[in-house]
Amino acid sequence: MNSAHDFPKITINTNAEERLSFMREMFPNAIATSRNKCRGLYTYARNCNGPIVEIGTYFGSGTLALAAGLSRVNNDNLVYTVDPFKDCDGWIDGEHYYESNLVVFRKNALDSNLDNIALLRDTSKNAAKYFSVKYDLLFWDIMFDDYLDWYSHCALGGRMIFKDLATWEFGLQDILDHALLNGFVIDSSYTPGYLWTIRRVS
């Protein structure tokens, strides 16, 4: 894989300092982890020969890292980022929260000057039903249902990447058990504390 040493500076506007303060208080390693996550995604994207899918957009830090990496490959492929930008899981009350995230994401995407980003404003499950191409890379937050909806869209040699969270309760064991029986292997480039990678070999 190409090195991440040339990882570009990506400026992300959060539009809410109190959210960042909350993250620093609740997850003291979040900022460093996010930076390493973005470097990893950028490096993977630089080696992609096909489209990329991201499940869950938020402010777009991962989106921009993937798009920046993919732009170095000199092809016409896109980063499809999937997010309904509304409360589908009952985590937070108030549609304005999700709408403000959408506004911030669009500003970040515009400011990046990257033209290879396509927003699919829909749930992961719905988007998987009409997504009609094979992706080379998918990045998501380790939910087993998302894995089941998207694994069949992975191209031969393609990768599914997910963040290393507390994990087992979110379905990590189920994902690995299913993946190993359905043509995937655990990629040796897994970095503990940051990203898990599974690769389709058959």
C-alpha positions in Angstrom: 0.0 0.0 0.0 1.1 3.6 -0.6 2.2 5.5 2.4 -0.1 7.9 4.4 2.8 10.3 4.9 1.4 12.6 2.2 -2.0 12.7 4.0 -3.4 16.2 3.2 -4.6 18.6 5.8 -8.3 18.3 6.1 -10.2 21.0 7.9 -13.5 19.9 9.5 -15.9 22.5 10.8 -17.9 21.1 13.7 -20.1 24.2 14.1 -20.5 23.3 17.7 -17.6 23.7 20.2 -19.8 22.2 23.0 -20.0 18.9 21.0 -16.3 18.8 20.7 -15.9 19.5 24.4 -18.3 16.7 25.2 -16.3 14.3 23.0 -13.1 15.3 24.7 -14.7 14.7 28.1 -16.4 11.4 27.3 -13.9 10.0 24.9 -10.4 11.4 25.7 -8.8 9.4 22.9 -11.4 10.3 20.3 -9.4 13.1 18.6 -6.2 11.0 18.2 -8.3 8.0 17.1 -10.2 10.0 14.6 -6.9 11.4 13.1 -5.5 7.9 12.8 -8.8 6.6 11.3 -8.7 9.3 8.6 -5.0 8.5 7.8 -5.9 4.8 7.4 -8.9 5.5 5.3 -6.9 7.9 3.0 -4.3 5.2 2.5 -6.8 2.5 1.7 -8.7 4.8 -0.7 -5.4 5.6 -2.6 -5.3 1.9 -3.5 -8.9 1.6 -4.7 -9.8 0.8 -8.3 -13.6 1.1 -7.8 -16.3 3.0 -5.9 -16.2 3.5 -2.2 -19.2 3.4 0.2 -19.3 5.0 3.7 -22.2 4.2 6.0 -22.8 7.2 8.4 -21.5 10.6 7.4 -21.8 12.9 10.4 -19.6 15.9 9.7 -17.7 14.2 6.9 -14.2 13.7 8.2 -14.1 10.1 7.0 -15.8 11.1 3.8 -13.2 13.7 3.0 -10.3 11.4 3.8 -11.7 8.7 1.5 -12.4 11.2 -1.3 -9.0 12.8 -1.0 -7.3 9.4 -1.3 -9.5 8.3 -4.1 -8.8 11.5 -6.0 -5.1 10.5 -6.2 -6.0 7.4 -8.2 -7.0 9.5 -11.2 -10.2 7.6 -12.0 -13.9 8.6 -12.2 -15.1 6.6 -9.2 -17.0 8.2 -6.4 -17.3 8.0 -2.6 -20.9 7.3 -1.8 -21.7 8.4 1.7 -25.0 7.1 3.1 -26.8 8.9 5.9 -30.5 9.8 6.4 -29.6 12.8 8.5 -32.6 12.1 10.7 -33.2 10.3 14.0 -33.8 6.7 12.9 -32.7 5.0 16.1 -34.1 7.3 18.9 -30.6 8.3 20.1 -31.2 12.0 20.1 -34.5 14.0 20.1 -34.7 17.0 17.8 -34.6 16.9 14.0 -32.6 20.2 14.1 -29.6 18.2 15.4 -29.4 16.1 12.3 -30.3 18.9 9.9 -27.4 21.0 11.4 -25.1 18.1 10.8 -26.2 18.0 7.2 -25.5 21.7 6.8 -22.0 21.3 8.3 -21.2 18.3 6.1 -22.2 20.1 3.0 -20.1 23.0 3.9 -17.1 20.8 4.6 -17.6 19.0 1.3 -17.8 22.3 -0.6 -14.8 23.7 1.2 -12.7 20.6 0.4 -13.0 21.3 -3.4 -13.3 17.5 -3.9 -15.8 16.6 -6.7 -16.0 12.9 -6.1 -18.5 12.8 -3.3 -22.1 11.6 -3.7 -24.5 11.8 -0.7 -27.2 9.2 -0.6 -29.6 10.6 2.0 -31.3 7.4 3.0 -31.0 4.7 5.5 -28.3 2.1 5.1 -30.9 -0.7 4.5 -32.8 1.3 1.8 -29.6 2.4 0.0 -28.3 -1.2 -0.1 -31.4 -2.2 -2.0 -30.9 0.1 -4.9 -27.1 0.4 -4.9 -26.3 -1.3 -8.2 -22.5 -1.4 -8.5 -19.7 -3.4 -6.8 -17.7 -1.3 -4.4 -14.0 -1.6 -3.8 -14.1 -0.4 -0.2 -16.8 0.1 2.4 -16.4 1.8 5.7 -19.0 1.6 8.5 -19.5 1.5 12.2 -19.6 -2.2 12.9 -23.4 -2.9 13.0 -24.2 -6.4 12.0 -27.3 -5.5 10.1 -25.3 -3.1 7.9 -22.9 -5.8 7.2 -25.6 -8.2 6.1 -27.1 -5.5 3.8 -23.9 -4.6 2.1 -21.4 -7.5 2.1 -22.8 -9.0 -1.2 -22.0 -5.7 -3.0 -18.3 -6.1 -2.3 -16.1 -6.7 -5.4 -13.6 -9.5 -5.5 -10.5 -8.2 -3.8 -12.5 -5.4 -2.2 -12.5 -4.6 1.5 -15.0 -3.8 4.3 -13.5 -1.7 7.0 -14.9 -0.8 10.4 -13.9 1.0 13.5 -12.6 -1.0 16.4 -15.1 0.1 19.1 -15.9 -1.9 22.3 -17.2 -4.2 19.6 -18.5 -7.5 20.7 -21.9 -6.2 21.7 -22.2 -4.5 18.3 -21.9 -7.7 16.4 -18.2 -8.1 15.8 -18.2 -11.9 16.4 -21.2 -12.3 14.2 -19.6 -10.3 11.4 -16.4 -12.3 11.5 -18.1 -15.7 11.8 -20.3 -14.9 8.8 -17.6 -13.2 6.7 -15.1 -16.1 7.1 -17.8 -18.5 5.8 -18.7 -16.2 2.8 -15.5 -15.5 1.0 -13.7 -13.0 3.3 -10.5 -13.2 5.2 -9.3 -10.9 8.0 -6.8 -8.5 6.5 -3.4 -8.6 8.1 -3.3 -4.8 8.0 -5.7 -4.6 11.0 -4.4 -2.0 13.5 -5.7 -2.7 17.1 -7.6 0.3 18.4 -8.4 1.8 15.0 -9.6 -0.2 12.1 -10.6 -3.8 11.4 -10.4 -4.9 7.7 -11.9 -7.9 6.0 -11.1 -8.6 2.3 -13.1 -10.6 -0.2 -11.1 -13.4 -1.8 -13.8 -15.5 -3.3 
